[in-house]
Amino acid sequence: MNEVEQNTQPAVAATPVAASAAPSYRGGARGGDDRRRTRRAPRREERPRSEFDQKIISIRRVARVMAGGRRFNFSVSIVAGNKNGKVGVGLGKAGDTQLAIEKAVRNAKKNMITIPLNKSGMIRHDVDAKFSSSRVMIQPAKGRGLVAGSSVRTVLELGGVRDVTAKIFSRSKNQLNNARAAVKALKELRG
């Protein structure tokens, strides 16, 4: 019987110590003071900032008709530029908007042009261009600032062009075609 008592006594003595070390619960089953210890996900390495600013000029949901019904995709148009004489317009299509944006940025960087600007950021002469049904005219206007509308303004801003007026002569509201017409007009500038 001594052996049995010796074995049970340490177990009985350990029980109150274990009970006192356990956290106390207040306020129901979850407890007020019991803080959950959660692990934070490791931080992703931040990508270095791109030298190009970008602006989305249109996002459309497009569909193609298949045997089982419609399949939807997203079409994204983006203007990218460094505000210092480089600008490009890109188009990307994908099933997810984020993927379409990435494709559009890649396409805009691939189609980048360099604008011949003078020291004050102005263009030297009038230019006009037509792309599809969009017609755009851009002319220098000293001291007026940037006077342009729609996506043409975005192209000129991200290209770093200052003190110009731009006019869209077409009745087209297609942002992508207007932006591409502006880029085509800027290509015609002579250095």
C-alpha positions as CSV (number, residue, x, y, z in Angstrom):
1,M,0.0,0.0,0.0
2,N,2.9,2.3,0.5
3,E,3.9,2.0,-3.1
4,V,0.4,2.9,-4.3
5,E,0.2,5.9,-1.9
6,Q,3.6,7.1,-3.1
7,N,2.5,7.0,-6.7
8,T,-0.7,8.8,-6.2
9,Q,0.6,11.5,-3.9
10,P,2.9,13.2,-6.4
11,A,0.1,13.2,-9.0
12,V,-2.3,14.8,-6.5
13,A,0.3,17.4,-5.6
14,A,1.0,18.2,-9.3
15,T,-2.7,18.8,-10.0
16,P,-3.2,22.0,-8.0
17,V,0.0,23.5,-9.5
18,A,-1.1,22.8,-13.0
19,A,-4.6,24.2,-12.3
20,S,-3.1,27.4,-10.9
21,A,-0.8,27.9,-13.9
22,A,-3.7,27.6,-16.4
23,P,-5.1,30.9,-17.6
24,S,-8.3,32.0,-15.9
25,Y,-11.3,32.5,-18.1
26,R,-13.7,35.3,-17.5
27,G,-16.9,36.2,-19.3
28,G,-18.1,33.0,-20.8
29,A,-16.6,30.3,-22.9
30,R,-14.1,32.5,-24.8
31,G,-12.9,34.6,-21.9
32,G,-12.1,38.3,-21.8
33,D,-8.4,38.2,-20.9
34,D,-7.4,35.2,-23.1
35,R,-5.5,36.7,-26.0
36,R,-5.2,34.6,-29.1
37,R,-1.7,34.3,-30.3
38,T,-1.8,34.6,-34.1
39,R,1.1,34.3,-36.4
40,R,1.6,37.0,-38.9
41,A,2.2,36.0,-42.5
42,P,5.8,36.8,-43.6
43,R,5.9,40.2,-45.4
44,R,6.3,40.1,-49.1
45,E,9.3,41.8,-50.5
46,E,8.1,45.1,-51.8
47,R,8.7,45.6,-55.5
48,P,10.8,48.6,-56.4
49,R,8.7,51.5,-57.7
50,S,8.5,51.7,-61.5
51,E,9.9,54.8,-63.2
52,F,6.6,55.0,-65.1
53,D,3.3,56.3,-63.7
54,Q,0.2,54.7,-65.1
55,K,-3.5,55.6,-65.4
56,I,-6.3,53.4,-66.4
57,I,-8.4,55.0,-69.1
58,S,-11.0,52.3,-69.6
59,I,-12.1,48.9,-68.2
60,R,-14.7,46.9,-70.1
61,R,-16.2,43.5,-69.5
62,V,-16.3,41.7,-72.9
63,A,-18.0,38.4,-73.7
64,R,-17.6,35.7,-76.3
65,V,-20.4,33.3,-77.0
66,M,-19.5,29.7,-76.7
67,A,-21.7,26.5,-76.9
68,G,-22.4,26.5,-73.2
69,G,-23.1,30.2,-72.9
70,R,-21.1,33.4,-72.6
71,R,-17.5,33.6,-71.4
72,F,-16.5,36.9,-69.8
73,N,-13.1,38.6,-70.0
74,F,-11.9,42.0,-69.0
75,S,-10.3,44.5,-71.4
76,V,-8.2,47.2,-69.8
77,S,-6.6,50.3,-71.5
78,I,-3.7,52.0,-69.7
79,V,-1.5,55.0,-70.4
80,A,2.0,54.8,-68.9
81,G,4.6,57.6,-68.8
82,N,7.4,59.0,-66.8
83,K,6.2,62.7,-67.0
84,N,9.5,63.5,-68.7
85,G,9.0,62.9,-72.4
86,K,8.1,59.2,-72.5
87,V,4.5,57.9,-72.9
88,G,2.8,54.8,-74.2
89,V,-0.7,53.3,-74.5
90,G,-1.4,49.7,-73.9
91,L,-4.3,47.2,-74.0
92,G,-4.6,44.0,-72.0
93,K,-7.2,41.3,-71.9
94,A,-7.7,38.5,-69.3
95,G,-10.2,36.7,-67.2
96,D,-9.1,38.6,-64.1
97,T,-8.8,42.4,-63.9
98,Q,-5.4,42.4,-62.2
99,L,-4.0,40.1,-64.8
100,A,-5.4,42.3,-67.6
101,I,-3.9,45.4,-65.9
102,E,-0.5,43.8,-65.8
103,K,-0.7,42.8,-69.5
104,A,-1.8,46.4,-70.4
105,V,1.2,47.9,-68.5
106,R,3.6,45.5,-70.3
107,N,2.0,46.5,-73.7
108,A,2.2,50.2,-72.9
109,K,5.9,49.9,-72.0
110,K,6.5,48.0,-75.2
111,N,4.7,50.8,-77.3
112,M,6.5,53.7,-75.5
113,I,7.4,56.8,-77.6
114,T,9.8,59.6,-76.8
115,I,8.3,63.1,-77.2
116,P,10.8,65.8,-78.3
117,L,10.1,68.6,-75.8
118,N,11.9,71.9,-75.3
119,K,13.4,72.9,-72.0
120,S,10.1,74.3,-70.6
121,G,8.2,71.1,-71.6
122,M,6.4,72.5,-74.6
123,I,6.0,71.0,-78.1
124,R,7.5,73.1,-80.9
125,H,4.7,73.1,-83.5
126,D,1.1,72.1,-84.2
127,V,0.3,68.5,-84.9
128,D,-2.8,66.5,-85.7
129,A,-3.5,62.8,-86.4
130,K,-6.3,60.4,-87.0
131,F,-6.5,56.9,-85.6
132,S,-9.5,54.9,-86.6
133,S,-12.5,57.3,-86.3
134,S,-10.7,59.6,-83.7
135,R,-9.1,62.8,-84.8
136,V,-6.9,64.9,-82.5
137,M,-5.1,68.3,-82.9
138,I,-2.5,69.4,-80.5
139,Q,-0.9,72.9,-80.6
140,P,1.5,74.8,-78.3
141,A,-0.1,77.6,-76.2
142,K,2.5,79.5,-74.0
143,G,1.2,80.3,-70.5
144,R,-2.1,78.5,-70.9
145,G,-1.2,75.3,-69.1
146,L,-2.6,71.9,-70.2
147,V,-5.9,72.4,-71.9
148,A,-7.2,69.0,-73.1
149,G,-10.0,66.6,-72.4
150,S,-10.7,62.9,-72.1
151,S,-7.9,60.5,-72.5
152,V,-5.8,63.0,-74.5
153,R,-5.2,64.9,-71.3
154,T,-4.0,61.8,-69.6
155,V,-1.5,61.1,-72.5
156,L,-0.2,64.6,-72.4
157,E,0.1,64.7,-68.5
158,L,2.0,61.4,-68.3
159,G,4.2,62.5,-71.3
160,G,5.2,65.6,-69.4
161,V,3.8,68.0,-72.0
162,R,3.0,71.5,-70.6
163,D,1.4,74.6,-72.1
164,V,-0.6,73.0,-74.9
165,T,-4.2,73.0,-76.1
166,A,-5.7,69.8,-77.6
167,K,-8.9,69.4,-79.4
168,I,-10.7,66.1,-80.3
169,F,-12.5,66.6,-83.6
170,S,-14.2,63.3,-83.8
171,R,-17.5,62.5,-82.1
172,S,-16.0,59.2,-80.9
173,K,-16.2,58.6,-77.2
174,N,-13.8,55.7,-77.5
175,Q,-11.1,56.5,-74.9
176,L,-8.5,54.0,-76.3
177,N,-8.8,55.4,-79.9
178,N,-8.6,59.0,-78.7
179,A,-5.4,58.1,-76.6
180,R,-3.9,56.3,-79.6
181,A,-4.7,59.3,-81.9
182,A,-2.9,61.6,-79.4
183,V,0.2,59.3,-79.3
184,K,0.2,59.2,-83.1
185,A,0.1,63.0,-83.2
186,L,3.0,63.2,-80.7
187,K,5.0,60.8,-82.9
188,E,4.8,63.4,-85.8
189,L,6.7,66.0,-83.8
190,R,10.0,66.9,-85.2
191,G,13.0,67.3,-82.8
